[in-house]
Amino acid sequence: MEHKERNPFYFGGTVSNEDFCNRERELEELKRDIFSGINILLYSPRRFGKSSLLLRLKEQLENEGIKVILLDLFPVVDEKDFINRYFDETIKTLLSRKEKVIQTLKELTNLNFSVSSTLKPDGSVTFSVSFSSKEKKTVLKEILEIPFLYATKNNANVAVIFDEFQEVENLGLEKEIRTVIQNHGRNVSYVFSGSKKSVLTQIFSNKSRPFYKSVKKFPLKEIPLEEWIPFIQNKFEKTGKKIDEEIIKEVFCICRGFPYYIQHICYVLWEVSKEKVKKEDLDYAINLVLEREEDSFWEEWSNLPPTQKKALKIITYTNGKNIYSKNTLSEFEITASHLKRAIEQLQKKDIITKERNTYQIIDPIMELWIKKNF
């Protein structure tokens, strides 16, 4: 059996090392801010490579001697779950295997809770805490203090990364977290990251909210085309194939710089091309990716009320410009006030965004799918 080359492109999970395209400038800036003890809000749409960037950041910070606690809030179901997951991540990050956990914790905090550890089938250990429901608030506060107490006692740098931080709203923990961490000064740096811009904007820009103006905002921009060209060409060349710049440009434009879709389309292009990628390979690849994503788009589409569907059609029809023009409104038989309400709802759901005076569907392949089907 002949040895088949492995596809050099990867999508769908977090990417690392050779699958990670650049972002050197962002990493440098984030590291500088963290060294200075600045708190950061990092946001980008889904499938934009945010989680991969955070893992890369964690790795680089650890190489420079910073302890990094990374907690994804997406799977957290309630306050108790938050306490246990955060505690587990904190212990594993700050204490080495050899240290006696209880002993070391007692030197840091009052320990108004009991700690237990569970051995998982894969040989790893999970730490959890038990407490009565009336002690919950005290225990939460104590656990949120641990990174700060550790940093102060050991004169160490600690960074805490909360991914999908918009979930804090559903968990009702906004005020509790802010109250504790606002006193951590420069000893612990916090990165709040997420993909729901509308929710995050409310959390950090609304005067009446606890986190108002407490962070440096860091919107994740697209990786520029001139960095994708060598990245993609090298991957093709190393595996004995060729792809022209023109085709890479087209892929980039269709995907509007979304790493997930760029890697997905290149993955298919590599699979279907012989020695060199042809124009018809690109058409095939785009249709295949559309097909693969279709189920999730249909689901999202069928959950929308009629006026919001109409609003999305209007955005694709007008390319997001002058959507309230008389002609457009009469063409689509909708009033300006109904359209305005639908647009606000779609922004809340993070399906569309407004840049300068143009509305845009956030997911580029969903936009393509709407154009194709409606």
One Martini backbone bead per residue (centre of mass of N, CA, C, O) as a GRO file, in nm:
protein
  374
    1MET     BB    1   0.095   0.037   0.024
    2GLU     BB    2   0.075   0.357  -0.025
    3HIS     BB    3   0.191   0.651   0.091
    4LYS     BB    4   0.000   0.901   0.233
    5GLU     BB    5  -0.046   1.211   0.259
    6ARG     BB    6  -0.099   1.452   0.484
    7ASN     BB    7  -0.306   1.685   0.558
    8PRO     BB    8  -0.197   2.025   0.624
    9PHE     BB    9  -0.485   2.083   0.718
   10TYR     BB   10  -0.679   2.254   0.987
   11PHE     BB   11  -1.001   2.204   1.153
   12GLY     BB   12  -1.232   2.256   1.449
   13GLY     BB   13  -1.000   2.317   1.633
   14THR     BB   14  -0.740   2.382   1.802
   15VAL     BB   15  -0.445   2.538   1.708
   16SER     BB   16  -0.096   2.452   1.646
   17ASN     BB   17   0.184   2.562   1.546
   18GLU     BB   18   0.184   2.477   1.214
   19ASP     BB   19  -0.140   2.562   1.215
   20PHE     BB   20  -0.049   2.851   1.292
   21CYS     BB   21  -0.129   3.181   1.193
   22ASN     BB   22   0.057   3.384   1.341
   23ARG     BB   23  -0.002   3.663   1.558
   24GLU     BB   24   0.254   3.807   1.678
   25ARG     BB   25   0.161   4.093   1.751
   26GLU     BB   26  -0.062   4.015   1.950
   27LEU     BB   27   0.113   3.852   2.144
   28GLU     BB   28   0.302   4.080   2.227
   29GLU     BB   29   0.087   4.273   2.339
   30LEU     BB   30  -0.037   4.084   2.548
   31LYS     BB   31   0.222   4.033   2.708
   32ARG     BB   32   0.280   4.322   2.791
   33ASP     BB   33   0.016   4.367   2.947
   34ILE     BB   34   0.055   4.135   3.150
   35PHE     BB   35   0.325   4.234   3.269
   36SER     BB   36   0.164   4.512   3.359
   37GLY     BB   37  -0.132   4.425   3.474
   38ILE     BB   38  -0.345   4.420   3.259
   39ASN     BB   39  -0.677   4.433   3.159
   40ILE     BB   40  -0.856   4.222   2.917
   41LEU     BB   41  -1.053   4.249   2.613
   42LEU     BB   42  -1.128   3.968   2.404
   43TYR     BB   43  -1.267   3.986   2.069
   44SER     BB   44  -1.462   3.757   1.856
   45PRO     BB   45  -1.576   3.571   1.645
   46ARG     BB   46  -1.659   3.287   1.558
   47ARG     BB   47  -1.401   3.119   1.400
   48PHE     BB   48  -1.129   3.325   1.461
   49GLY     BB   49  -0.903   3.197   1.674
   50LYS     BB   50  -0.911   3.257   1.984
   51SER     BB   51  -0.843   2.989   2.136
   52SER     BB   52  -0.571   2.946   1.997
   53LEU     BB   53  -0.444   3.208   2.099
   54LEU     BB   54  -0.469   3.145   2.404
   55LEU     BB   55  -0.289   2.894   2.404
   56ARG     BB   56  -0.039   3.033   2.293
   57LEU     BB   57  -0.017   3.240   2.520
   58LYS     BB   58   0.015   3.044   2.754
   59GLU     BB   59   0.272   2.910   2.653
   60GLN     BB   60   0.451   3.171   2.640
   61LEU     BB   61   0.418   3.256   2.936
   62GLU     BB   62   0.530   2.995   3.064
   63ASN     BB   63   0.815   3.027   2.935
   64GLU     BB   64   0.828   3.312   3.120
   65GLY     BB   65   0.707   3.227   3.421
   66ILE     BB   66   0.398   3.225   3.398
   67LYS     BB   67   0.102   3.180   3.554
   68VAL     BB   68  -0.181   2.998   3.397
   69ILE     BB   69  -0.529   3.048   3.412
   70LEU     BB   70  -0.772   2.844   3.234
   71LEU     BB   71  -1.123   2.933   3.173
   72ASP     BB   72  -1.409   2.785   3.049
   73LEU     BB   73  -1.751   2.898   3.061
   74PHE     BB   74  -1.935   2.729   2.878
   75PRO     BB   75  -1.976   2.457   3.072
   76VAL     BB   76  -2.093   2.626   3.293
   77VAL     BB   77  -2.389   2.607   3.506
   78ASP     BB   78  -2.289   2.724   3.795
   79GLU     BB   79  -2.152   2.838   4.079
   80LYS     BB   80  -2.043   2.565   4.180
   81ASP     BB   81  -1.903   2.490   3.916
   82PHE     BB   82  -1.715   2.730   3.912
   83ILE     BB   83  -1.566   2.678   4.173
   84ASN     BB   84  -1.452   2.396   4.094
   85ARG     BB   85  -1.309   2.466   3.827
   86TYR     BB   86  -1.132   2.697   3.932
   87PHE     BB   87  -0.993   2.544   4.153
   88ASP     BB   88  -0.866   2.321   3.981
   89GLU     BB   89  -0.699   2.508   3.794
   90THR     BB   90  -0.544   2.655   4.018
   91ILE     BB   91  -0.401   2.418   4.150
   92LYS     BB   92  -0.261   2.302   3.893
   93THR     BB   93  -0.102   2.568   3.833
   94LEU     BB   94   0.033   2.650   4.125
   95LEU     BB   95   0.077   2.350   4.205
   96SER     BB   96   0.269   2.104   4.259
   97ARG     BB   97   0.263   1.768   4.288
   98LYS     BB   98   0.428   1.762   4.565
   99GLU     BB   99   0.237   1.929   4.702
  100LYS     BB  100   0.050   2.001   4.978
  101VAL     BB  101  -0.243   2.126   4.935
  102ILE     BB  102  -0.357   2.196   5.215
  103GLN     BB  103  -0.108   2.323   5.337
  104THR     BB  104  -0.070   2.549   5.123
  105LEU     BB  105  -0.352   2.673   5.152
  106LYS     BB  106  -0.329   2.753   5.453
  107GLU     BB  107  -0.108   2.971   5.394
  108LEU     BB  108  -0.319   3.150   5.215
  109THR     BB  109  -0.597   3.053   5.357
  110ASN     BB  110  -0.876   2.979   5.560
  111LEU     BB  111  -1.040   2.733   5.472
  112ASN     BB  112  -1.391   2.715   5.443
  113PHE     BB  113  -1.323   2.422   5.325
  114SER     BB  114  -1.334   2.114   5.163
  115VAL     BB  115  -1.098   1.892   5.015
  116SER     BB  116  -1.105   1.703   4.709
  117SER     BB  117  -0.994   1.405   4.533
  118THR     BB  118  -0.996   1.270   4.192
  119LEU     BB  119  -0.952   0.982   4.010
  120LYS     BB  120  -0.908   0.936   3.687
  121PRO     BB  121  -0.884   0.705   3.437
  122ASP     BB  122  -0.625   0.877   3.309
  123GLY     BB  123  -0.469   0.971   3.598
  124SER     BB  124  -0.602   1.217   3.677
  125VAL     BB  125  -0.670   1.505   3.883
  126THR     BB  126  -0.948   1.624   4.079
  127PHE     BB  127  -1.056   1.922   4.227
  128SER     BB  128  -1.267   1.980   4.519
  129VAL     BB  129  -1.541   2.139   4.692
  130SER     BB  130  -1.703   2.170   5.016
  131PHE     BB  131  -2.031   2.317   5.097
  132SER     BB  132  -2.260   2.516   5.202
  133SER     BB  133  -2.494   2.733   5.082
  134LYS     BB  134  -2.416   2.967   5.292
  135GLU     BB  135  -2.095   2.952   5.201
  136LYS     BB  136  -2.064   3.021   4.900
  137LYS     BB  137  -1.971   3.322   4.895
  138THR     BB  138  -1.714   3.284   5.062
  139VAL     BB  139  -1.580   3.070   4.884
  140LEU     BB  140  -1.568   3.229   4.626
  141LYS     BB  141  -1.389   3.452   4.735
  142GLU     BB  142  -1.151   3.274   4.824
  143ILE     BB  143  -1.089   3.153   4.540
  144LEU     BB  144  -1.044   3.427   4.392
  145GLU     BB  145  -0.784   3.496   4.581
  146ILE     BB  146  -0.555   3.290   4.534
  147PRO     BB  147  -0.378   3.415   4.305
  148PHE     BB  148  -0.303   3.668   4.474
  149LEU     BB  149  -0.178   3.530   4.722
  150TYR     BB  150   0.035   3.382   4.560
  151ALA     BB  151   0.176   3.622   4.422
  152THR     BB  152   0.255   3.771   4.682
  153LYS     BB  153   0.411   3.546   4.835
  154ASN     BB  154   0.597   3.465   4.557
  155ASN     BB  155   0.653   3.690   4.361
  156ALA     BB  156   0.443   3.645   4.121
  157ASN     BB  157   0.313   3.576   3.801
  158VAL     BB  158  -0.037   3.611   3.715
  159ALA     BB  159  -0.276   3.460   3.490
  160VAL     BB  160  -0.622   3.512   3.387
  161ILE     BB  161  -0.839   3.313   3.177
  162PHE     BB  162  -1.157   3.398   3.037
  163ASP     BB  163  -1.356   3.210   2.852
  164GLU     BB  164  -1.656   3.297   2.759
  165PHE     BB  165  -1.752   3.550   2.950
  166GLN     BB  166  -2.059   3.601   2.882
  167GLU     BB  167  -2.166   3.372   3.087
  168VAL     BB  168  -2.172   3.543   3.351
  169GLU     BB  169  -2.463   3.639   3.316
  170ASN     BB  170  -2.607   3.359   3.364
  171LEU     BB  171  -2.451   3.311   3.649
  172GLY     BB  172  -2.440   3.578   3.829
  173LEU     BB  173  -2.102   3.683   3.874
  174GLU     BB  174  -2.010   3.970   3.820
  175LYS     BB  175  -1.991   4.112   4.099
  176GLU     BB  176  -1.815   3.909   4.253
  177ILE     BB  177  -1.567   3.916   4.073
  178ARG     BB  178  -1.512   4.221   4.071
  179THR     BB  179  -1.482   4.273   4.376
  180VAL     BB  180  -1.224   4.103   4.405
  181ILE     BB  181  -1.030   4.180   4.149
  182GLN     BB  182  -0.994   4.495   4.191
  183ASN     BB  183  -0.756   4.425   4.424
  184HIS     BB  184  -0.511   4.293   4.234
  185GLY     BB  185  -0.384   4.468   4.050
  186ARG     BB  186  -0.061   4.372   3.921
  187ASN     BB  187  -0.039   4.067   4.012
  188VAL     BB  188  -0.304   4.019   3.839
  189SER     BB  189  -0.400   3.914   3.521
  190TYR     BB  190  -0.684   3.976   3.304
  191VAL     BB  191  -0.866   3.772   3.064
  192PHE     BB  192  -1.138   3.858   2.860
  193SER     BB  193  -1.325   3.628   2.663
  194GLY     BB  194  -1.517   3.644   2.343
  195SER     BB  195  -1.812   3.620   2.096
  196LYS     BB  196  -2.024   3.830   2.231
  197LYS     BB  197  -2.036   4.149   2.170
  198SER     BB  198  -2.303   4.255   2.289
  199VAL     BB  199  -2.256   4.150   2.579
  200LEU     BB  200  -1.971   4.264   2.635
  201THR     BB  201  -2.043   4.557   2.595
  202GLN     BB  202  -2.234   4.570   2.833
  203ILE     BB  203  -2.040   4.483   3.060
  204PHE     BB  204  -1.798   4.715   2.979
  205SER     BB  205  -2.000   4.988   2.884
  206ASN     BB  206  -2.191   4.995   3.129
  207LYS     BB  207  -2.230   5.208   3.390
  208SER     BB  208  -2.408   4.989   3.577
  209ARG     BB  209  -2.163   4.799   3.564
  210PRO     BB  210  -1.899   4.651   3.729
  211PHE     BB  211  -1.698   4.647   3.450
  212TYR     BB  212  -1.674   4.933   3.396
  213LYS     BB  213  -1.388   5.037   3.261
  214SER     BB  214  -1.167   4.769   3.334
  215VAL     BB  215  -1.043   4.765   3.031
  216LYS     BB  216  -0.872   4.655   2.758
  217LYS     BB  217  -0.941   4.667   2.428
  218PHE     BB  218  -0.930   4.357   2.201
  219PRO     BB  219  -0.981   4.329   1.889
  220LEU     BB  220  -0.990   4.074   1.662
  221LYS     BB  221  -0.832   4.059   1.377
  222GLU     BB  222  -0.752   3.985   1.082
  223ILE     BB  223  -0.556   3.801   0.892
  224PRO     BB  224  -0.361   3.887   0.659
  225LEU     BB  225  -0.310   3.800   0.338
  226GLU     BB  226   0.014   3.816   0.342
  227GLU     BB  227   0.014   3.568   0.550
  228TRP     BB  228  -0.144   3.345   0.398
  229ILE     BB  229   0.011   3.289   0.141
  230PRO     BB  230   0.269   3.144   0.254
  231PHE     BB  231   0.123   2.943   0.435
  232ILE     BB  232  -0.028   2.791   0.203
  233GLN     BB  233   0.198   2.742  -0.002
  234ASN     BB  234   0.383   2.573   0.182
  235LYS     BB  235   0.186   2.340   0.230
  236PHE     BB  236   0.174   2.255  -0.064
  237GLU     BB  237   0.479   2.226  -0.132
  238LYS     BB  238   0.556   2.012   0.089
  239THR     BB  239   0.327   1.815  -0.076
  240GLY     BB  240   0.359   1.861  -0.400
  241LYS     BB  241   0.199   2.136  -0.449
  242LYS     BB  242  -0.016   2.391  -0.608
  243ILE     BB  243  -0.087   2.754  -0.552
  244ASP     BB  244  -0.233   3.037  -0.634
  245GLU     BB  245  -0.275   3.354  -0.535
  246GLU     BB  246  -0.557   3.405  -0.654
  247ILE     BB  247  -0.699   3.179  -0.495
  248ILE     BB  248  -0.632   3.280  -0.214
  249LYS     BB  249  -0.778   3.547  -0.245
  250GLU     BB  250  -1.057   3.425  -0.284
  251VAL     BB  251  -1.075   3.275  -0.021
  252PHE     BB  252  -1.040   3.523   0.159
  253CYS     BB  253  -1.291   3.679   0.061
  254ILE     BB  254  -1.509   3.470   0.123
  255CYS     BB  255  -1.398   3.441   0.438
  256ARG     BB  256  -1.304   3.710   0.563
  257GLY     BB  257  -1.051   3.578   0.738
  258PHE     BB  258  -1.154   3.308   0.844
  259PRO     BB  259  -0.973   3.050   0.957
  260TYR     BB  260  -1.169   2.811   0.950
  261TYR     BB  261  -1.249   2.844   0.644
  262ILE     BB  262  -0.976   2.851   0.514
  263GLN     BB  263  -0.886   2.569   0.612
  264HIS     BB  264  -1.124   2.411   0.498
  265ILE     BB  265  -1.088   2.482   0.196
  266CYS     BB  266  -0.789   2.390   0.177
  267TYR     BB  267  -0.841   2.101   0.250
  268VAL     BB  268  -1.012   2.039   0.000
  269LEU     BB  269  -0.815   2.132  -0.219
  270TRP     BB  270  -0.601   1.925  -0.149
  271GLU     BB  271  -0.772   1.669  -0.197
  272VAL     BB  272  -0.871   1.740  -0.514
  273SER     BB  273  -0.600   1.795  -0.613
  274LYS     BB  274  -0.338   1.755  -0.785
  275GLU     BB  275  -0.082   1.947  -0.853
  276LYS     BB  276  -0.304   2.176  -0.918
  277VAL     BB  277  -0.504   2.433  -0.857
  278LYS     BB  278  -0.825   2.489  -0.969
  279LYS     BB  279  -1.105   2.661  -1.023
  280GLU     BB  280  -1.301   2.410  -0.990
  281ASP     BB  281  -1.200   2.335  -0.710
  282LEU     BB  282  -1.315   2.582  -0.568
  283ASP     BB  283  -1.612   2.538  -0.626
  284TYR     BB  284  -1.625   2.266  -0.489
  285ALA     BB  285  -1.528   2.348  -0.205
  286ILE     BB  286  -1.750   2.552  -0.141
  287ASN     BB  287  -1.989   2.358  -0.171
  288LEU     BB  288  -1.899   2.160   0.046
  289VAL     BB  289  -1.898   2.357   0.284
  290LEU     BB  290  -2.192   2.435   0.260
  291GLU     BB  291  -2.302   2.152   0.308
  292ARG     BB  292  -2.175   2.107   0.594
  293GLU     BB  293  -2.327   2.378   0.715
  294GLU     BB  294  -2.634   2.368   0.655
  295ASP     BB  295  -2.773   2.263   0.910
  296SER     BB  296  -2.698   2.504   1.095
  297PHE     BB  297  -2.834   2.720   0.920
  298TRP     BB  298  -3.120   2.611   0.918
  299GLU     BB  299  -3.161   2.625   1.219
  300GLU     BB  300  -3.118   2.925   1.254
  301TRP     BB  301  -3.331   3.014   1.048
  302SER     BB  302  -3.588   2.862   1.173
  303ASN     BB  303  -3.564   3.048   1.449
  304LEU     BB  304  -3.664   3.284   1.284
  305PRO     BB  305  -3.839   3.543   1.232
  306PRO     BB  306  -3.961   3.684   0.948
  307THR     BB  307  -3.828   3.970   0.979
  308GLN     BB  308  -3.535   3.859   1.013
  309LYS     BB  309  -3.515   3.722   0.744
  310LYS     BB  310  -3.565   3.974   0.580
  311ALA     BB  311  -3.321   4.133   0.684
  312LEU     BB  312  -3.109   3.938   0.566
  313LYS     BB  313  -3.193   3.972   0.273
  314ILE     BB  314  -3.140   4.275   0.261
  315ILE     BB  315  -2.837   4.264   0.321
  316THR     BB  316  -2.760   4.091   0.073
  317TYR     BB  317  -2.899   4.274  -0.147
  318THR     BB  318  -2.736   4.558  -0.038
  319ASN     BB  319  -2.469   4.506   0.122
  320GLY     BB  320  -2.567   4.688   0.386
  321LYS     BB  321  -2.679   4.935   0.225
  322ASN     BB  322  -2.935   5.136   0.254
  323ILE     BB  323  -3.180   4.965   0.399
  324TYR     BB  324  -3.399   5.228   0.422
  325SER     BB  325  -3.490   5.250   0.152
  326LYS     BB  326  -3.770   5.282  -0.023
  327ASN     BB  327  -3.726   5.057  -0.229
  328THR     BB  328  -3.658   4.830  -0.033
  329LEU     BB  329  -3.914   4.840   0.141
  330SER     BB  330  -4.110   4.780  -0.096
  331GLU     BB  331  -3.984   4.523  -0.207
  332PHE     BB  332  -4.014   4.381   0.105
  333GLU     BB  333  -4.257   4.469   0.268
  334ILE     BB  334  -4.145   4.697   0.489
  335THR     BB  335  -4.094   4.870   0.767
  336ALA     BB  336  -3.872   5.061   0.927
  337SER     BB  337  -3.945   4.971   1.219
  338HIS     BB  338  -3.934   4.665   1.171
  339LEU     BB  339  -3.646   4.655   1.070
  340LYS     BB  340  -3.509   4.779   1.313
  341ARG     BB  341  -3.591   4.560   1.514
  342ALA     BB  342  -3.460   4.322   1.365
  343ILE     BB  343  -3.172   4.432   1.372
  344GLU     BB  344  -3.140   4.442   1.679
  345GLN     BB  345  -3.184   4.139   1.725
  346LEU     BB  346  -2.945   4.038   1.546
  347GLN     BB  347  -2.729   4.179   1.715
  348LYS     BB  348  -2.790   4.034   1.982
  349LYS     BB  349  -2.732   3.742   1.837
  350ASP     BB  350  -2.477   3.769   1.654
  351ILE     BB  351  -2.536   3.779   1.324
  352ILE     BB  352  -2.482   4.086   1.322
  353THR     BB  353  -2.308   4.385   1.204
  354LYS     BB  354  -2.165   4.721   1.246
  355GLU     BB  355  -1.979   4.902   1.001
  356ARG     BB  356  -2.021   5.190   1.014
  357ASN     BB  357  -2.274   5.188   0.749
  358THR     BB  358  -2.255   4.865   0.759
  359TYR     BB  359  -2.406   4.565   0.716
  360GLN     BB  360  -2.323   4.233   0.858
  361ILE     BB  361  -2.269   3.911   0.827
  362ILE     BB  362  -2.061   3.743   1.021
  363ASP     BB  363  -2.097   3.481   0.856
  364PRO     BB  364  -1.975   3.420   0.543
  365ILE     BB  365  -2.117   3.142   0.475
  366MET     BB  366  -2.401   3.226   0.546
  367GLU     BB  367  -2.422   3.445   0.337
  368LEU     BB  368  -2.386   3.259   0.095
  369TRP     BB  369  -2.630   3.078   0.160
  370ILE     BB  370  -2.845   3.297   0.129
  371LYS     BB  371  -2.785   3.377  -0.159
  372LYS     BB  372  -2.838   3.090  -0.277
  373ASN     BB  373  -3.143   3.036  -0.148
  374PHE     BB  374  -3.286   3.355  -0.169
   0.00000   0.00000   0.00000
